[in-house]
Amino acid sequence: MNAVDMRGINQRYGSMTVLHDLDLTLEEGEVLGLFGHNGAGKTTSMKLILGLLAPSEGEVRVLGRAPNDPDVRRQLGYLPENVTFYPQLSGRETLRHFARLKGAPPKQVDELLEQVGLAHAAERRVKTYSKGMRQRLGLAQALLGEPRLLLLDEPTVGLDPIATGDLYELVDRLRQRGTSIILCSHVLPGVEAHINRAAILARGRLQAVGSLASLRREAGLPARIRASGVSQSERWQRRWSQAGHPTRLLGASSLEVVAVDGCKLMLLRELLGEGEPEDIEIQQPSLEDLYRFYMERAGDVRAEEGRA
Ligand SMILES: Nc1ncnc2c1ncn2[C@@H]1O[C@H](COP(=O)(O)OP(=O)(O)OP(=O)(O)O)[C@@H](O)[C@H]1O
């Protein structure tokens, strides 16, 4: 059984269709990154999974049932994009309140405050929390009741680099425990090591879904070879540019060549054989490169935004 099954979803707000023929699955114990421009339909997809919206067309199953089934709701955790709390309550009081609503054991409150690094501020009123602290409290709230399925909408917003790293480590630990996770984010660098698959939405349509390796294959984006300490680097630059391999100098004896269409090994052999480089680095297309590729292929996403 999949944790989430969305089949043939068309979603309309009034006369505007914001999701078109969306098929998306999340396997149990999988972390899926859901990426897309502003207004692509990410939050709408999350709301469908949460049962906050009914699909205009198509079917959504969550943990094998309808999303609004009370049994399913108890097993869901959700960190919304804009997390808000009662400002007068302390962090601990806030979590106790949500624990009661969710039927989660009260002992989890202090455990989770510890886990998200807020134990020291448990007694302080939420109105005195920084943005990042409120975000971490939101995360603790989402983790109450040890959810089987966790939906995180922009979880790293407001988090400093260390807290962002901690969040990704937590995602890794939750996955190891078997939690299924959908993570929406505009912050691509750093996330790729923590997801099993990426789904890229543009203009309400799924442009691509798969592991990074399969998206790289599908997109056919080139790798880049960087070499330093190359003898006669200018000669190499001329030679490769003339042969159609985009090459640029990076300082006195370093260069970068774009290895299109499976030329990587040939370029490496040439360089190692004759160029005597001190060091070589191969950069595979990043999630950001892939995102850019699929967005460009989808056309003018801003035009779609303006259509509303
Ligand atoms: N309640 C609503 N009524 C009408 N239109 C809506 C409503 N909620 C969202 N939309 C529209 O649906 C489209 C998708 O919005 P959604 O919030 O799902 O996008 P998103 O990918 O989460 O964007 P962002 O990254 O900016 O949060 C947008 O065009 C948005 O204007």
The ligand as a MOL file (V3000), in Angstrom:
LIG
                    3D

  0  0  0     0  0            999 V3000
M  V30 BEGIN CTAB
M  V30 COUNTS 31 33 0 0 0
M  V30 BEGIN ATOM
M  V30 1 N -8.5410 29.5050 -1.9480 0
M  V30 2 C -8.1680 29.8180 -3.1860 0
M  V30 3 N -9.0200 30.4020 -4.0370 0
M  V30 4 C -8.6590 30.6990 -5.3090 0
M  V30 5 N -7.4580 30.4230 -5.8340 0
M  V30 6 C -6.5600 29.8280 -5.0350 0
M  V30 7 C -6.8560 29.4920 -3.6750 0
M  V30 8 N -5.7680 28.9070 -3.1230 0
M  V30 9 C -4.8180 28.8710 -4.0950 0
M  V30 10 N -5.2980 29.4230 -5.2390 0
M  V30 11 C -4.5750 29.5180 -6.5220 0
M  V30 12 O -4.1770 28.1950 -6.8690 0
M  V30 13 C -2.9080 28.1950 -7.4900 0
M  V30 14 C -1.9920 27.2290 -6.7210 0
M  V30 15 O -1.7890 27.7590 -5.4270 0
M  V30 16 P -0.9260 26.9790 -4.3070 0
M  V30 17 O -1.0770 27.7380 -3.0410 0
M  V30 18 O -1.3270 25.5500 -4.3190 0
M  V30 19 O 0.5280 27.1380 -4.9160 0
M  V30 20 P 1.9400 26.8400 -4.2440 0
M  V30 21 O 2.6820 26.0020 -5.2400 0
M  V30 22 O 1.7810 26.2850 -2.8940 0
M  V30 23 O 2.5650 28.3050 -4.2120 0
M  V30 24 P 3.6090 28.9810 -3.1590 0
M  V30 25 O 4.9480 28.4100 -3.4850 0
M  V30 26 O 3.5380 30.4350 -3.5420 0
M  V30 27 O 3.1320 28.6950 -1.7830 0
M  V30 28 C -2.4290 29.6460 -7.5010 0
M  V30 29 O -2.7270 30.1960 -8.7690 0
M  V30 30 C -3.2790 30.3040 -6.4290 0
M  V30 31 O -3.4860 31.6810 -6.7440 0
M  V30 END ATOM
M  V30 BEGIN BOND
M  V30 1 1 1 2
M  V30 2 1 2 3
M  V30 3 2 2 7
M  V30 4 2 3 4
M  V30 5 1 4 5
M  V30 6 2 5 6
M  V30 7 1 6 7
M  V30 8 1 6 10
M  V30 9 1 7 8
M  V30 10 2 8 9
M  V30 11 1 9 10
M  V30 12 1 10 11
M  V30 13 1 11 12
M  V30 14 1 11 30
M  V30 15 1 12 13
M  V30 16 1 13 14
M  V30 17 1 13 28
M  V30 18 1 14 15
M  V30 19 1 15 16
M  V30 20 2 16 17
M  V30 21 1 16 18
M  V30 22 1 16 19
M  V30 23 1 19 20
M  V30 24 2 20 21
M  V30 25 1 20 22
M  V30 26 1 20 23
M  V30 27 1 23 24
M  V30 28 2 24 25
M  V30 29 1 24 26
M  V30 30 1 24 27
M  V30 31 1 28 29
M  V30 32 1 28 30
M  V30 33 1 30 31
M  V30 END BOND
M  V30 END CTAB
M  END
